[in-house]
Amino acid sequence: MEDIYDDERGLRIQTTMKQMDDLDVLFFDVTGSIDTHTCSIHLLDNIISLKVQEADVKYVAFNMAELNHINSTGIGFLIKLADNLKNDKDGTIFMRNIDEDKEHLFDMMGLWRLFVKIDADQDIADHLQAS
């Protein structure tokens, strides 16, 4: 399963399903901003949350290499997604290629208790084996 979403606000999300350690992991490559504009009218809920629900997965990975900006609305969306995944399926969200500024923001806000930072896709398989 691969899908690409582009919108006029400059948000692009590529979705890919991969098998990691015999488990399905839904990958989102995010380009642009996760902010008030892209979260408006439940845009991200209709794209990301719906994909997670349709794929019926416990594990989600975000590649943030091309994420230009995230604000409190975007962080709130990710927190909600992490809480729902954890509560409904005992799932995990992995974050890859998060830049230093955003990583520092996640540190300050204590968000690494909700997300797992990874450096490569293989880190997901390693994490799943250790769990």
C-alpha positions in Angstrom: 0.0 0.0 0.0 1.4 3.4 -1.0 -0.5 6.6 -1.2 0.5 10.3 -1.7 -1.5 13.3 -0.5 -0.7 16.8 -1.7 -2.6 19.9 -0.8 -2.6 23.6 -1.8 -1.2 24.5 1.7 2.1 22.8 0.8 1.6 19.7 2.9 2.6 16.4 1.3 2.2 13.1 3.0 3.5 9.8 1.4 2.1 6.7 3.1 3.8 3.3 2.8 3.1 0.0 4.6 6.2 -2.1 5.4 6.8 -5.3 7.2 9.2 -5.1 10.1 9.9 -8.2 12.1 6.7 -9.8 10.7 4.6 -6.8 11.9 3.0 -4.1 9.8 4.3 -0.6 10.2 2.6 2.3 8.6 5.2 4.9 7.4 4.4 8.6 6.8 6.9 10.8 5.0 5.8 14.3 5.8 6.8 17.3 3.7 5.8 20.9 4.7 4.2 22.0 7.9 2.0 20.4 10.6 0.4 23.5 12.0 -2.9 25.4 12.4 -3.5 25.5 8.7 -2.9 21.9 7.9 -4.7 20.7 11.0 -7.7 22.8 10.2 -11.0 21.3 9.3 -9.6 18.0 10.5 -7.3 17.7 7.5 -4.7 15.6 9.3 -7.4 13.5 11.0 -8.9 12.7 7.7 -5.5 11.7 6.2 -3.3 10.2 8.9 -5.8 9.0 11.5 -8.0 7.5 8.9 -5.1 5.7 7.3 -4.0 4.3 10.7 -7.5 3.1 11.3 -8.0 1.6 7.9 -4.6 -0.2 8.0 -5.4 -1.6 11.5 -1.8 -1.2 12.6 -0.2 -0.9 16.0 3.0 0.8 14.8 3.4 4.0 12.9 6.6 5.8 11.8 7.0 9.4 10.8 9.9 10.5 8.6 10.3 14.2 9.6 13.3 14.9 7.3 11.2 17.3 5.1 9.1 18.7 7.9 9.6 22.5 7.8 7.5 23.6 10.7 5.4 22.2 13.5 3.4 24.3 16.0 1.4 23.6 19.1 -1.6 22.5 17.0 0.5 20.0 15.1 2.1 18.7 18.3 -1.4 18.4 19.8 -2.4 16.3 16.8 0.6 14.0 17.2 -0.1 13.6 21.0 -3.7 12.7 20.3 -2.7 10.2 17.7 -0.1 8.6 20.1 -2.6 8.5 22.9 -5.2 6.8 20.7 -2.8 4.3 19.3 -1.5 3.4 22.7 -4.9 3.2 24.4 -6.7 1.3 21.5 -3.9 -1.0 20.4 -1.0 -0.7 22.8 0.9 0.8 19.8 3.9 2.9 19.3 4.8 5.9 17.1 8.4 6.2 15.9 10.0 9.5 14.8 12.8 9.5 12.3 15.0 12.3 10.9 13.7 14.9 13.4 15.9 18.0 13.2 17.8 19.3 16.2 15.4 22.2 16.9 12.3 20.0 16.9 14.1 17.3 18.9 14.9 19.9 21.5 11.2 21.0 21.5 10.1 17.4 22.1 12.7 17.1 24.9 11.5 20.3 26.6 7.9 19.2 26.4 8.6 15.6 27.6 7.2 14.1 24.4 9.7 11.4 24.1 7.6 9.4 26.7 5.0 9.2 23.9 7.2 8.7 20.9 10.3 6.6 20.1 13.1 8.4 18.3 14.9 6.3 15.7 17.8 6.9 13.3 16.9 4.2 10.7 14.1 1.9 9.8 16.0 -1.1 11.3 15.8 0.6 14.7 12.0 -0.2 14.6 12.7 -3.9 14.2 15.3 -3.7 17.0 12.8 -1.9 19.3 10.0 -4.5 18.5 12.4 -7.4 19.2 13.4 -5.9 22.6 9.8 -5.3 23.6 
